[in-house]
Amino acid sequence: MGDFRIDRRHFLGGLGGGLALSTLPARALAALDGAPAWPSVASFVPRFVSEHFVPGALIALGTGQDAPTYFADGTVALDSDVAVDAGTLWRIYSMTKPVTGIATMMLVEDGAIGLDQNIADFLPGFAEPRVLTDPANSLDTRASSGPITIRHLLTHTAGLGYTIVTTGPLLAEYQRLGLEPGVIMHEDPEVVARRPSSLAEFADRLATLPIIADPGTKWSYSVSIDLLGRVIEIASGMAFDAFLQQRLFGPLGMADTFFHIPAEKEGRMTASYTLREGEVVQVDPARGSVYAQPPRYPYGGAGLVSSARDYDRFLTMLLGEGALGDVRIMETETARLAMSDLLPPEIDKTAMYYESGFGAGGRVTIEPGAAGEGVGTFGWGGAAGTIAWVDRANNLRASGYVQNLPSEITPFRAGVLGSVYADLHG
């Protein structure tokens, strides 16, 4: 699965003091559901926690519409004795993207948005996109060969940038305008002040900048899913976060998924960590997290906090092709379309993290995966190492949770995939 890859300099530069690996406390095992039916998964989770610097980890698994099984070990923070469980709150970062993608597809089903509709119909500032002629060295531009569409935003083929991948003069412009992918820790006031104060302001600022390639020609990770949040606001006539609550989180019973942690739930929040020169460094605390205060605007590409229980309900709906039990939030055909390969033909995939298809905010396997994933598996990951997917060919849904930045600093994702499919196919 992919992730929201943060340049290490983005969060390592300003962090103070470390915690030597030798001082890590013993982890408390949380055996949640008795004897496991997934032996490789059950052994992987505590082994992973004991071998790495994270205080806790969890994997949630389910088949069909059956209740999930949780495998958890450790605590929510290195200085906490609160055990990780199904209700623990995690920064899911780019696992927000499939949520925004599905919300977009709901409006496609409603007829309020067209999959191949010009986004200028909602955001006039994008009526005449300009393309960089030499992205590495200048901001010189030419006229675009065509419009940016909703499909392009959903699939990262709009030509938009991202401060975590963009280089050259365009990166400086994104930074100057505060067009960042999300907030991962407490920042200096002047940094916060640079950010737009609303999705409307975010979209207006973004519209002033050139794009890196003609729409529909190149896959490049971007702020396009954040921009969809503004499209959703205009098309639905309500605030983006209100739309998610009314049309997704409420009907699916996702009571622990939000952009801002309610005070009464802060005790279930995790801390996030990284390594610096062999020492463990806290990036964001459990108590007093940056998520305990309202964001400048809801980041549809990376802003959600959620629990394993909640995200499993989202995945169960996807595996049910639009339905969770008796609750249907979209038609079967729409769900199938959302989880299909929506990429324009002959797309340049050289910048893709995985040679695959791409659907409504998530990767789609177009051939069997190396770990054993079936064709049509849909999902994505987050910057802190989280991962989630639905494998309809195997009637499986799975998600894994840690809080280590950047994601590749530990092999958690590979371990989740490997252990899940070892049990499934073993």
N, C-alpha and C positions, 0 to 999 in steps of 0.2 A: 504494500500500500504506500501511497505517497504521503508527503507531509509538508507542513509550513516550515520551510528550512530557514532558520534564523542564523544570520552571520554571527559567529561567536562574539565578535567585537560589539555587537548590539547590546549584549547584556553582561559581558565579563568585565568591561573596562571600569565600571564604577562601583563594583562590589567590594565590600570590606571583608576582613578576616575570614579564616577558614577553619575547618574542623578536621583534624587528622583522622585518617581512616581507622587508626587503632583505638579511637575513642568512641566508636559507634556503639550504641547500646544493643543488647540482645533484642531480637524481634519476637513478638508474641504471635503465635500461629492462631489464625482465625479459621477453624474448620467449620464451614458454614452449612453444608448439607449432608453430613454423615459420610458413609462410604461412597467414594466417587465412582462413577461409571466411565471416567476419563482418566486412566491411571497416569499417562504421560503428562497430561496437564496438571494433575494433582501433585506430581513430584516436581514438575518444572517450577511452579510458583514459589514454594519455600526455598528451593535451591537457588533460584535467581536472586531472591532477596538476601540470602546469606552470602552470596558471592559478589554483590554489588553494593554501591553506596546508598541506594534508595531505601527509605524506611519501610515502604510497603508496596504491594502490587496486587492486582486482582485480574482474573479472567472470568467472563460470563459467557456461557454457552447455552444454546437451545436448538431444538429441532421443531420444525413446523410451528404450531401455535402453542406448544407445550411450555410450561413454566421453565424459566432458566435455572441452570445450576451455576453456582458461584464458587470459585476457588480463590481464596484470599490468604495473604500472609502479611504480618507486620502492622505498622501503625501509620497514622496520618502524617506524622512529622518525627524527626529525630529526637525532639525534646518532648514527645507526647507519649502517653500510654493508651490513647484512644485507638482501638483496633480498626483496621480497614474492614469495611463490610459493604453490602449492596447499596447502602444509602450514603456512603462516603462521597464527597463532592470533589471532582477533578476538573482541572483546566483542560478542556478538550480541544482548544485551539482550532486547527483546520478540520476537525471532525464536525465543526459548525457548517462547513461548506455543503455537504449533502443535505443538511436540514434546509438551508436557503435554496438549494437546487430544487428540492421537493416542493417547497412553498411556491417557487416560481411555476412549477409544472401544474400546481393546483389552479393557478390563475390562467394558465394555458387551457386547461380543461374548462374553466369558467367562460372562456372566450374573451377575457379581459386583456390577454397578452397573446401574441402570435409567436410561435417558435422562431419563425424567420422574419419577424417584424423588425423594422429599423428602430433602434433605440431612440433615435431623434424624435420619434412620435411622442415619447415620454420626456426626453431630455434634449430640448432643442439645441443646446450647446454642442451636441455631437453631430449636427447636421452635415458638417463638412470636415471630416477628420483629415488630418495631415500626417504623412508618414515620413519618418526620419530617413534621410538619404545616406547618412554615414553615422549610425548610432554610437559607434565607439569614440568618435572625435568631435562631433558638432551637433547643433540643434537645427541644421538646415533641413528643410522639408519639401515634399511634393504633395500633390493631391492624392488622396486615397483612390484605389481602383473601385471601391464600392463602400456601402454603408456597414456599420457595425450592427449586428442583429442580436436578438436574445440568445439564439443558439451559440453565437460566438462568445457571449458572456458566460454561459453555462459551461463551456468547454475550454476556456482559457485560450481562445483563438481570436480574440478581439484586437490583439496587438498592444494591450495595456501593459504597464510596468508593475514592478513590485520591488520595494527597497531591499528585499532579501535576495533578489536575483538580478535586478537591473544594474547596469554599469554605465560608465561614461557620463556625459553632461546631463542626460535625462535623470540619472539617479540624484544628482544635486538638486534638480528641480522638484522631484518628489519630496525630498527631504525639506527643502525650503518651504514647501506648501503644507508640510505636515501630513502627507499622504502615506502614512505608515500602516502596516498590516494589522496592528492591534497593540494592546498594552500588556507587557509581561511582568512588569514590576513597577514600583513607585519611581517616578521620574522627577527631575528638577522642574520647578514651576515654569521656567521658560520653554522647556521641551513640551510640556503639556499645552501651554498657550499657543504653540505653533499648530496644533492639531485643529481641524475644523470642529465647529461646535454642533454640527448636525449633519445628517446624511445629505440634506439639500446642499449645504455648503461644501461637503466633500465632493459631490457630483459636479457642482459648478466649478470648483478648482480643477478637478481632473479634466474637465472638458477643455481647459485652456492649454493642455499639454499635447504634444504630438504622440503618435503611436509608433511602435518599433517595426511593424510589418503590415502589409495589407490585410484587412480582416479576412479570416477564413483560410489563411495560407500557412500559418505557423503556430504550433502549440508552444505557449510560453506562460508559465505560472504567473499569476497577476492578481490585481485588486478587483478583477471583474465580478467576483461573487459579492464583494462588498457593494459594488455599484448596483447589483441586482436588488439589494436592500432598498435603495432609493426607487428603483423601478416598481418594486412591490408596493411601496407607499403610494405612489401616484396611481397605479392601476387599481389598487384596492380601496383607496380613499381613507386609509388608516395608517397609523404609525407602524413601522416594520415590526417592532417587538410586540405590539398589540395584535398584529395579524398572526404572528407565530403563536401567540397565546390562544387566540380565539379559534384558529383553524387547525392547529397542530397539537400544541402542548396540552390544552384543555381537553379536547376529545380523546387524546391518547393517554390521559392520566399521567402526564409527565410533570409532576408537581415540584420537581427538584432541578429544573432546567431553566437557566436565566442568565442574563448579562450582568446582573448585580445581585450578590448574595444577600438575602434578607438577614437582618441581625439575628433573628431567632435560629437560623440555620448555620451560622458561622462556625459553631463548634464541630461541624462535620467536614469542614474544609481541610484539604491537604496543604502541605508546604511543597515547594519545588526547589530543586537543587541542581548544581552543576559541579564539575571538577575543575580546579585550577591549580596547576603545578602539584598534582597529587593530593590536594586537599579538597574536602567537600565544602562547597560554598552555597549558602541559601540564596536563591534568586528572589523568591516571594514567600512570605510566611503564611502559615495556616490561619493564625489569628492576626487580624490586621492586614490581610491580603489586599492587593490593589483592587480585587473584585468586590471588596466590602464597601466600595464607594461607587456611585454611578459613573458609567463611562461617558465620554463626551457625546458619543452616539453609539448605537448598537452595531458592532462589527459583524456583518454577515459572513465574513470569511474566516474569522478566528476568535470570536468574542464570547462564546458560551462556556458556562460551567454546567456540568451535569453529573448525574450518578450512574453507576452501572445499571441499576434497576430501570432508570428512566431511558437511557439510550437503548437498552435492550427492547423496550416497548416500541421505540422508533424502528429498530431493526425487525422486530416481529411484524410490524405493519408492512415493511418492505418485503419481507419473506411471504407475507400474505397478499402480496401484489395489491396494496392499497387498503387492506383491512386488518384490524387487530380485533379478533373475536367478532362481536356483532357490530363493532364500530368501523365504518368505512369512510375514509377521508378522501379517497380518490378512486376513480374507476380503474378496473384491472388494466385496460388498454393504456391508460395514462401512466400507471406505475411501470408497466413493461417498457413503455417508451422512455421514461425517465432513467431506467436502468439499462438501456440499450446504448450502443455506440452512436453518439450524436455528432461525431467529428465530421467536418466537411470532407469531401473526397480529396485525395491526393495531398493531404495535410503534411507539412514538414514536422516530423516527430523527433528531430535531433535533440531538442531540449527536454524531451520527456524523461521523467525519472524511470518509467517503465515503458517498454514497447507494448502498447495495449490500446484498447479503445477508451473512450471517455464519455460518460453520460452526464446527468444533471448534477454536476458538482462532485463527481467521484469517478474513479477508475473503473473500467469494465474489461474483464478478461475476454480476449477474442480467441484464445486457445488455452488448453489446460495449463494451469499454473505449475511452477516448479515444485511447490509444496504439496500439490494435489488439488488445488482449487479447480472447480468445474468452470466450463465456458459460461460466460455471463455473470460471473461473480462481480458484485458491485460494492464499493466501499472506499474509504480513505483513512488517513491517519492524522495525528496532531503533532505539533512541535515538541511536546514534552514526552513523546514516545508512545502515546496512545494509538490504538488501531481498532478498526471496526469494519465488518463486512457481512454481506449476506450471499450465500452460495446456494442459489435456487436449484442447481443441478444435483446438489447433495442434501437439499432440504435443511440447510444449516445456517445459523446466525452465530456470530462470535464477536467479542470485543475484549480488548485488553487495556489495562490502565497502570501507568506509572507516572512519575513527575520528574523526569530528568531531561535537562536541556543542554545541548540540542539532542534530538531524538537518537542520533547515531552514536552518542557517547556510550550507550549500552546496547547489547544485542537483543533487547526485549522483543521487538517485533518479530524477528526471525524465530526466536524461541516460541512465541505464541503460535505462529503459523505452523512451525515444525511439530510441536507437541499436539496441536489440535488435529492435524491431518494424520499424524502417526496413529492416534487413537481411532480416528474415523475410518481409515483404510487398513488399519492393522488387523 
